Amino acid sequence: MVFDKNKGQPTQVFSKVDVNDDGTKAILLEVYKALIEKGYDPINQIVGYILSEDPTYITNYNGARGLIRKIDRDKLLNTLVRDYLGVD
């Protein structure tokens, strides 16, 4: 941890993670499709899951709930932020 002099609160420091594709994209696409087929807004449901880790955001249809649990959320968020900012 790094101590933040301005707020008196420690800042959590995360290590860089390997962002090579490990099947995460394929899993997300399958979950996305299952949510669409069941009539949900897939983006909102996936974001809800990522933020809360509550699997009930994801339907059981076609095994989507089990699939999404295979994803490392920290790694996914790291990849998303890097991609959004266009940095390595």
C-alpha positions in Angstrom: 0.0 0.0 0.0 1.0 3.6 -0.6 0.2 6.3 1.9 -1.7 9.2 0.4 -0.5 12.3 2.2 -3.5 14.4 1.2 -6.2 12.2 2.7 -4.4 10.2 5.4 -5.8 7.0 3.8 -3.6 4.2 2.4 -4.0 3.6 -1.4 -4.3 0.1 -2.6 -1.7 -0.7 -5.2 -2.5 -3.4 -7.8 0.1 -5.4 -9.7 0.0 -5.4 -13.4 -1.8 -8.5 -14.7 -1.2 -10.4 -17.9 -3.9 -9.3 -20.3 -3.5 -12.0 -23.0 -6.8 -13.5 -24.1 -7.5 -16.6 -22.1 -11.0 -17.2 -23.5 -12.6 -14.3 -21.7 -13.9 -12.7 -24.8 -15.5 -15.9 -26.0 -17.1 -16.4 -22.6 -18.4 -12.8 -22.6 -19.8 -13.3 -26.1 -21.7 -16.5 -25.0 -23.1 -14.8 -21.9 -24.0 -11.8 -24.0 -25.9 -14.0 -26.5 -27.7 -15.8 -23.7 -28.8 -12.6 -22.1 -30.1 -11.3 -25.5 -32.0 -14.5 -26.1 -33.7 -14.2 -22.7 -34.7 -10.5 -23.4 -32.3 -8.8 -21.0 -30.1 -5.8 -21.6 -26.8 -7.7 -21.7 -24.5 -4.7 -21.1 -26.3 -3.7 -17.9 -26.5 -7.2 -16.7 -22.8 -7.9 -17.3 -21.8 -4.6 -15.7 -24.0 -5.4 -12.7 -22.2 -8.7 -12.3 -18.7 -7.3 -12.7 -19.4 -4.6 -10.1 -21.1 -6.8 -7.6 -20.0 -10.4 -8.4 -23.6 -11.3 -7.8 -24.3 -14.2 -10.2 -28.0 -13.5 -10.2 -27.4 -10.7 -12.7 -26.7 -13.5 -15.3 -29.2 -15.9 -16.6 -28.7 -19.7 -16.2 -29.9 -20.1 -19.8 -27.3 -22.0 -21.9 -25.0 -22.2 -18.8 -24.2 -18.5 -18.9 -24.1 -18.1 -15.2 -21.5 -20.8 -14.8 -19.5 -19.4 -17.7 -19.2 -15.9 -16.4 -17.9 -17.2 -13.0 -14.8 -18.5 -14.9 -13.8 -14.9 -15.7 -11.2 -13.2 -13.5 -13.0 -9.9 -12.8 -9.8 -8.0 -11.8 -8.1 -9.1 -15.1 -11.2 -8.1 -17.1 -11.4 -4.7 -15.5 -7.7 -4.1 -16.1 -8.1 -5.0 -19.7 -11.1 -2.8 -20.2 -9.5 0.2 -18.7 -6.3 -0.3 -20.7 -8.3 -0.7 -23.9 -10.5 2.3 -23.1 -7.4 4.5 -22.5 -5.4 3.0 -25.4 -2.4 2.2 -23.2 -0.4 -1.0 -22.6 
